[in-house]
Amino acid sequence: MNKELESLLIEVLPYITHVEEVKELFNRVNNLKELKEVLTKKLEEENDITKKTDYKIILQKIGM
């Protein structure tokens, strides 16, 4: 995980519910652009409101 992703992860962890899932997601991507694309897709597909909220928090920190 690059420093930019690591810094973002540290910044959002206190505000999210699904910590392990989000950590795995961050480990699967290579950069913020890729993370944004994956989160945007997941946001459209997800039905669980807490997961959607987690994705929105991360996207807001990235700067949608």
C-alpha positions in Angstrom: 0.0 0.0 0.0 1.4 3.4 -0.9 1.8 6.2 1.5 -1.1 8.2 0.1 -3.5 5.2 0.6 -2.1 4.5 4.0 -2.6 8.1 5.1 -6.2 8.1 3.9 -6.9 4.8 5.6 -5.6 6.1 8.9 -7.7 9.2 8.5 -11.0 7.3 7.8 -10.7 4.3 10.1 -12.2 6.1 13.2 -15.3 6.9 11.2 -16.2 3.6 9.5 -18.0 0.5 10.6 -16.6 -2.2 8.4 -12.9 -1.8 9.2 -11.6 -5.2 8.0 -13.5 -5.0 4.7 -12.2 -1.5 4.1 -8.6 -2.5 4.9 -8.9 -5.3 2.4 -10.2 -3.0 -0.2 -7.4 -0.5 0.3 -4.9 -3.4 0.0 -6.4 -4.5 -3.3 -6.0 -1.1 -5.1 -2.9 0.7 -6.3 -3.8 4.3 -6.1 -6.5 6.8 -5.1 -8.0 6.9 -8.6 -8.5 3.1 -8.6 -9.9 3.3 -5.1 -12.4 6.0 -6.1 -13.5 3.9 -9.1 -14.0 0.7 -7.0 -15.9 2.6 -4.3 -18.2 4.4 -6.8 -19.1 1.0 -8.3 -19.6 -0.6 -4.8 -21.7 2.3 -3.7 -24.1 1.8 -6.7 -24.3 -2.0 -6.0 -24.5 -2.1 -2.2 -27.7 -2.4 -0.3 -26.3 -2.3 3.2 -26.7 1.2 4.5 -23.7 1.1 6.8 -21.4 -0.1 4.0 -22.8 2.7 1.8 -22.1 5.2 4.5 -18.5 3.9 4.9 -18.0 4.2 1.1 -19.4 7.7 1.1 -17.1 8.8 4.0 -14.0 7.5 2.1 -15.1 9.2 -1.1 -15.7 12.5 0.7 -12.1 12.3 2.1 -10.8 11.6 -1.4 -12.7 14.6 -2.7 -15.3 12.8 -4.9 
